[in-house]
Amino acid sequence: MHLKSVKKIFISIFVSVFLAACGGGDSPAPGAKGAPGGKGGPGGKGGPGGRPAREIAVEGYIAESHRAAKDFSAMATLEPLNNVELTAATSGRLMNLYAKDGAQVQKGSLLAKIDDSELRAQLKQAESNKQLAQQKYDRAKGLYEKDGATKADMESAEASLKSAEASVELIKAQIAKTEVRAPFAGKLGFVNVSVGAWLTTGTSVASLSEVKKLKAKFALPQRYASALKPGDAVELKDEERNISASGKVKALEAGLSESSRTRQVLVEVNNVGGELLAGSYAKVNVAMLSGVAKSIPIPAEAFTLDKDGAYVFVATGGKAKIKHVQTGLRTPITVDVTGGLDEGDTVITSGLISLREGISVRIREIRHNADYEVE
């Protein structure tokens, strides 16, 4: 075959292949899948490729405001407002014992007396020396004023007088240590010594407790840490004997315990009638309404963070919407929202990884405040 004829054949084949590739067959009929206005085309209701629009089934939580302030209860041990073990401050033989088992005593009452005869003798001698030193000082001062003595003579006499006075005060202090007195009004426990016994420093004579007023300590959880202040009323009850009493907050610990995240509260209880017993358990009831701000507790799993802070998804008109919020107190399962969320909003609590602003959502289950609140 001639070379020119071969070239014409190859050119014809190439043109045919090119036209077939460019033409691609007949165009689809109007209304067919993929055609303009068709079911899967740009004018259709479905997604790309004819798939229906994506919809995520999620769980919702109805945002309901509340006050964390319910009545709070805790157990506490009643203790004397003041309690002390009365002990001997010096060694010696017990000469007199005025303390009686279980007696009520007044502040300053003498309860026991240790032998002080040697100290009394030393005191007489010291007082005599003080008197002599005073006379020498008066004489030296008079002579000094008349130029009959030097300033050094008067200063020496003055130093001797001060030394004698100090000796008297020292012995009086030692005598005071031989007396055991009540530091406050209260009730004695059992007396531990007898007259004639040799006491050493630290020997217990009896215990003294102030029981007309009692105190109780209890732990306040972090969520209520600022709800009480000194002077607030507290109710206590000895449930074993069905005895109730009222008390007042006396003081609060400065901060929270790092181990338990609780704040210690000290309550003072009036017990003039003596019905409550120190050492017994009592149930403390506190009305927590005052000082607790209104908030919306939301399940902790509903929160996400971005550069602008914490936010949640809420379901609105079948779509997911982002709301940035301000948060407050956290508990193991909830976070209090103090701003940015409206009461009645449906907060999405599941499927957060798949959620985006504006995506279609279907609520398959609704949860309410009671499911999450921590007592």
Rosetta blueprint (number, residue, H / E / L):
1 M L
2 H L
3 L H
4 K H
5 S H
6 V H
7 K H
8 K H
9 I H
10 F H
11 I H
12 S H
13 I H
14 F H
15 V H
16 S H
17 V H
18 F H
19 L H
20 A H
21 A H
22 C H
23 G H
24 G L
25 G L
26 D L
27 S L
28 P L
29 A L
30 P L
31 G L
32 A L
33 K L
34 G L
35 A L
36 P L
37 G L
38 G L
39 K L
40 G L
41 G L
42 P L
43 G L
44 G L
45 K L
46 G L
47 G L
48 P H
49 G H
50 G H
51 R L
52 P L
53 A L
54 R L
55 E E
56 I E
57 A E
58 V E
59 E E
60 G E
61 Y E
62 I E
63 A L
64 E L
65 S L
66 H E
67 R E
68 A L
69 A L
70 K L
71 D E
72 F E
73 S E
74 A E
75 M E
76 A E
77 T E
78 L E
79 E E
80 P E
81 L E
82 N E
83 N E
84 V E
85 E E
86 L E
87 T E
88 A L
89 A L
90 T L
91 S L
92 G E
93 R E
94 L E
95 M E
96 N E
97 L E
98 Y L
99 A L
100 K L
101 D L
102 G L
103 A L
104 Q E
105 V E
106 Q L
107 K L
108 G L
109 S L
110 L E
111 L E
112 A E
113 K E
114 I E
115 D L
116 D L
117 S H
118 E H
119 L H
120 R H
121 A H
122 Q H
123 L H
124 K H
125 Q H
126 A H
127 E H
128 S H
129 N H
130 K H
131 Q H
132 L H
133 A H
134 Q H
135 Q H
136 K H
137 Y H
138 D H
139 R H
140 A H
141 K H
142 G H
143 L H
144 Y H
145 E H
146 K L
147 D L
148 G L
149 A L
150 T L
151 K H
152 A H
153 D H
154 M H
155 E H
156 S H
157 A H
158 E H
159 A H
160 S H
161 L H
162 K H
163 S H
164 A H
165 E H
166 A H
167 S H
168 V H
169 E H
170 L H
171 I H
172 K H
173 A H
174 Q H
175 I H
176 A H
177 K L
178 T L
179 E E
180 V E
181 R E
182 A L
183 P L
184 F L
185 A L
186 G E
187 K E
188 L E
189 G L
190 F L
191 V L
192 N L
193 V L
194 S L
195 V L
196 G L
197 A L
198 W E
199 L E
200 T L
201 T L
202 G L
203 T L
204 S E
205 V E
206 A E
207 S E
208 L E
209 S E
210 E E
211 V E
212 K E
213 K E
214 L E
215 K E
216 A E
217 K E
218 F E
219 A E
220 L E
221 P E
222 Q H
223 R H
224 Y H
225 A L
226 S L
227 A L
228 L L
229 K L
230 P L
231 G L
232 D L
233 A E
234 V E
235 E E
236 L E
237 K E
238 D E
239 E L
240 E L
241 R L
242 N L
243 I E
244 S E
245 A E
246 S E
247 G E
248 K E
249 V E
250 K E
251 A E
252 L E
253 E L
254 A L
255 G L
256 L L
257 S L
258 E L
259 S L
260 S L
261 R L
262 T E
263 R E
264 Q E
265 V E
266 L E
267 V E
268 E E
269 V E
270 N E
271 N L
272 V L
273 G L
274 G L
275 E L
276 L L
277 L L
278 A L
279 G L
280 S L
281 Y E
282 A E
283 K E
284 V E
285 N E
286 V E
287 A E
288 M L
289 L L
290 S L
291 G L
292 V L
293 A L
294 K E
295 S E
296 I E
297 P E
298 I E
299 P E
300 A H
301 E H
302 A H
303 F L
304 T E
305 L E
306 D E
307 K L
308 D L
309 G E
310 A E
311 Y E
312 V E
313 F E
314 V E
315 A E
316 T E
317 G L
318 G L
319 K E
320 A E
321 K E
322 I E
323 K E
324 H E
325 V L
326 Q E
327 T E
328 G E
329 L E
330 R E
331 T L
332 P L
333 I L
334 T E
335 V E
336 D E
337 V E
338 T E
339 G E
340 G L
341 L L
342 D L
343 E L
344 G L
345 D L
346 T E
347 V E
348 I E
349 T L
350 S L
351 G L
352 L H
353 I H
354 S H
355 L L
356 R L
357 E L
358 G L
359 I L
360 S E
361 V E
362 R E
363 I E
364 R E
365 E E
366 I E
367 R E
368 H L
369 N H
370 A H
371 D H
372 Y L
373 E L
374 V L
375 E L
